[in-house]
Amino acid sequence: MHKVKRAIIMAAGVGKRMKPVTDELPKPLIKVNGIRMIDTIIEGLYKNGIYEIHIVVGYLKEAFMFLNKYPDIHFIENSFYDSCNNISSLYVARDYIEDTIILDGDQIIYNSDVLKPEFEKSGYNCVWTDKNTKEWLLTVKNESVIGCSREGGANGWQLYSISRWAKEDGKKLKHFVEIEFAEKNNRDIYWDDIALFCYPNDFDLGIREMKNGDVAEIDTIKELAYVDKTYMKYLIKGD
């Protein structure tokens, strides 16, 4: 049994699909029904005894400084945020991957149990879906991930941006991120590509089952307006 010792929150992106709300505010700091998304993550981590938190910032980084009110929060600056995909955020945070939970900052944690620190295998939080989804979909056999579809599909495990990495897997992930980002200059991939597509044979990943409604990922202004009607004013007529 492994146990999470620290967390990395990815919060460097511009959030182009959330404009104009993100013109003056980083996406994780958007309030949804009165609560900032990143606050639900931090509070969920604290409820599970995870206090060492590293937040990767880039776009409008100064806006995050109020989070200094929380003890044991550290900021890591991603100077590549506007020219590279999110592999750059894991690259700048690569020294903290071991025994770590990695989360995107633009999600709402409704059930803090999904962030429990104990885990058997490195891998992702997932929700089973019978319906078609455009999100990444994992295929699992004998408790191990054996495939991933970027195009989504049905009858599979929908991947969420919450993942845990044991010490040895964290070391491998760091090594491969350095190869792809620094040596191969591969700047356009997602960091999740490393274990799921670039080096799948080097990892034995599992899943952490969640239920629908435990977590809400907010990717677009339309999704934001669906969850919080006060943002309906930003939708283009007919959208």
Protein Blocks (a to p, Z undefined) as FASTA:
>chain_A
ZZdfbdcddfkbnolmlccklmmocfklpceehiafklmmmmmmmmnopabdcdddfehk
lmmmmmmmpghiacdddfklmmccfklmmmmmmmmmgopacddfbbcdfblklmcfbdfb
gcddddddfbdcfbdcdddeehiafbdcfkgpehiadddfbdcddfklmmmmmmmmmmmm
mmnopakbcfklmmmmmmmmlpccddddddehjaccdfbfklmmmmmmklmmmpcghZZ
